[in-house]
């Protein structure tokens, strides 16, 4: 399903889209902070390994997704 242009949206749809746009950066920041915490804990307990790379991949995806929006 393609996204409608902003001019074709109703007032209610515009308000809902605005709320989603405001909450997305805060959610991304919380998730990135949580993933960085996992990385720091992983390095503290053991050392760099495969499980350290998984959160790095998710951080990259979150940052890349926020740049698109």
ChimeraX attribute file (.defattr): number of C-alpha atoms within 10 A of each C-alpha:
attribute: neighborCount
match mode: 1-to-1
recipient: residues
	/A:1	3
	/A:2	4
	/A:3	6
	/A:4	8
	/A:5	7
	/A:6	11
	/A:7	8
	/A:8	9
	/A:9	13
	/A:10	9
	/A:11	11
	/A:12	9
	/A:13	12
	/A:14	14
	/A:15	12
	/A:16	10
	/A:17	13
	/A:18	11
	/A:19	11
	/A:20	11
	/A:21	12
	/A:22	10
	/A:23	10
	/A:24	12
	/A:25	15
	/A:26	11
	/A:27	12
	/A:28	16
	/A:29	14
	/A:30	11
	/A:31	16
	/A:32	19
	/A:33	13
	/A:34	14
	/A:35	19
	/A:36	16
	/A:37	13
	/A:38	17
	/A:39	20
	/A:40	14
	/A:41	13
	/A:42	15
	/A:43	14
	/A:44	10
	/A:45	8
	/A:46	8
	/A:47	13
	/A:48	13
	/A:49	11
	/A:50	8
	/A:51	13
	/A:52	18
	/A:53	12
	/A:54	13
	/A:55	19
	/A:56	16
	/A:57	11
	/A:58	14
	/A:59	20
	/A:60	11
	/A:61	12
	/A:62	17
	/A:63	14
	/A:64	11
	/A:65	11
	/A:66	11
	/A:67	8
	/A:68	6
	/A:69	8
